[in-house]
Protein backbone atom coordinates (compact mmCIF):
# COMPACT_ATOMS: atom_id res chain seq x y z
CA UNK A 1 0.00 0.00 0.00
CA UNK A 2 2.63 2.54 1.03
CA UNK A 3 5.05 1.26 -1.59
CA UNK A 4 2.95 2.93 -4.30
CA UNK A 5 2.78 6.29 -2.54
CA UNK A 6 5.48 8.86 -3.09
CA UNK A 7 7.65 10.09 -0.25
CA UNK A 8 5.76 13.37 -0.33
CA UNK A 9 2.36 11.65 -0.14
CA UNK A 10 3.41 9.56 2.84
CA UNK A 11 4.90 12.58 4.57
CA UNK A 12 1.72 14.59 4.01
CA UNK A 13 -0.40 11.77 5.44
CA UNK A 14 1.86 11.63 8.48
CA UNK A 15 1.55 15.39 8.97
CA UNK A 16 -2.25 15.11 8.80
CA UNK A 17 -2.23 12.32 11.39
CA UNK A 18 -0.03 14.35 13.72
CA UNK A 19 -2.37 17.34 13.38
CA UNK A 20 -5.38 15.15 14.22
CA UNK A 21 -3.62 13.70 17.23
CA UNK A 22 -2.48 17.13 18.42
CA UNK A 23 -6.04 18.42 18.32
CA UNK A 24 -6.91 16.33 21.36
CA UNK A 25 -10.40 15.72 19.98
CA UNK A 26 -10.00 12.06 19.06
CA UNK A 27 -11.48 9.20 21.04
CA UNK A 28 -8.90 6.83 22.48
CA UNK A 29 -9.60 4.09 19.92
CA UNK A 30 -9.09 6.51 17.02
CA UNK A 31 -5.94 7.88 18.67
CA UNK A 32 -4.51 4.35 18.84
CA UNK A 33 -5.35 3.74 15.16
CA UNK A 34 -3.67 7.00 14.22
CA UNK A 35 -0.61 6.11 16.28
CA UNK A 36 -0.32 2.69 14.62
CA UNK A 37 -0.67 4.21 11.14
CA UNK A 38 1.91 6.86 11.99
CA UNK A 39 4.39 4.16 13.03
CA UNK A 40 3.92 2.39 9.69
CA UNK A 41 4.45 5.65 7.80
CA UNK A 42 7.53 6.55 9.82
CA UNK A 43 9.08 3.16 9.09
CA UNK A 44 8.32 3.52 5.37
CA UNK A 45 9.66 7.08 5.24
CA UNK A 46 12.86 6.03 7.00
CA UNK A 47 13.30 3.24 4.47
CA UNK A 48 12.82 5.73 1.63
CA UNK A 49 15.40 8.08 3.13
CA UNK A 50 17.88 5.23 3.51
CA UNK A 51 17.34 4.32 -0.15
CA UNK A 52 17.81 7.96 -1.22
CA UNK A 53 21.00 8.15 0.83
CA UNK A 54 22.37 5.01 -0.82
CA UNK A 55 21.56 6.36 -4.28
CA UNK A 56 23.36 9.62 -3.51
CA UNK A 57 26.38 7.78 -2.16
CA UNK A 58 26.49 5.60 -5.28
CA UNK A 59 26.25 8.66 -7.49
CA UNK A 60 29.01 10.44 -5.57
CA UNK A 61 31.30 7.42 -5.85
CA UNK A 62 31.13 7.33 -9.65
C-alpha positions as CSV (number, residue, x, y, z in Angstrom):
1,X,0.0,0.0,0.0
2,X,2.6,2.5,1.0
3,X,5.0,1.3,-1.6
4,X,3.0,2.9,-4.3
5,X,2.8,6.3,-2.5
6,X,5.5,8.9,-3.1
7,X,7.6,10.1,-0.2
8,X,5.8,13.4,-0.3
9,X,2.4,11.7,-0.1
10,X,3.4,9.6,2.8
11,X,4.9,12.6,4.6
12,X,1.7,14.6,4.0
13,X,-0.4,11.8,5.4
14,X,1.9,11.6,8.5
15,X,1.6,15.4,9.0
16,X,-2.2,15.1,8.8
17,X,-2.2,12.3,11.4
18,X,0.0,14.4,13.7
19,X,-2.4,17.3,13.4
20,X,-5.4,15.1,14.2
21,X,-3.6,13.7,17.2
22,X,-2.5,17.1,18.4
23,X,-6.0,18.4,18.3
24,X,-6.9,16.3,21.4
25,X,-10.4,15.7,20.0
26,X,-10.0,12.1,19.1
27,X,-11.5,9.2,21.0
28,X,-8.9,6.8,22.5
29,X,-9.6,4.1,19.9
30,X,-9.1,6.5,17.0
31,X,-5.9,7.9,18.7
32,X,-4.5,4.3,18.8
33,X,-5.4,3.7,15.2
34,X,-3.7,7.0,14.2
35,X,-0.6,6.1,16.3
36,X,-0.3,2.7,14.6
37,X,-0.7,4.2,11.1
38,X,1.9,6.9,12.0
39,X,4.4,4.2,13.0
40,X,3.9,2.4,9.7
41,X,4.4,5.7,7.8
42,X,7.5,6.6,9.8
43,X,9.1,3.2,9.1
44,X,8.3,3.5,5.4
45,X,9.7,7.1,5.2
46,X,12.9,6.0,7.0
47,X,13.3,3.2,4.5
48,X,12.8,5.7,1.6
49,X,15.4,8.1,3.1
50,X,17.9,5.2,3.5
51,X,17.3,4.3,-0.1
52,X,17.8,8.0,-1.2
53,X,21.0,8.2,0.8
54,X,22.4,5.0,-0.8
55,X,21.6,6.4,-4.3
56,X,23.4,9.6,-3.5
57,X,26.4,7.8,-2.2
58,X,26.5,5.6,-5.3
59,X,26.2,8.7,-7.5
60,X,29.0,10.4,-5.6
61,X,31.3,7.4,-5.8
62,X,31.1,7.3,-9.7
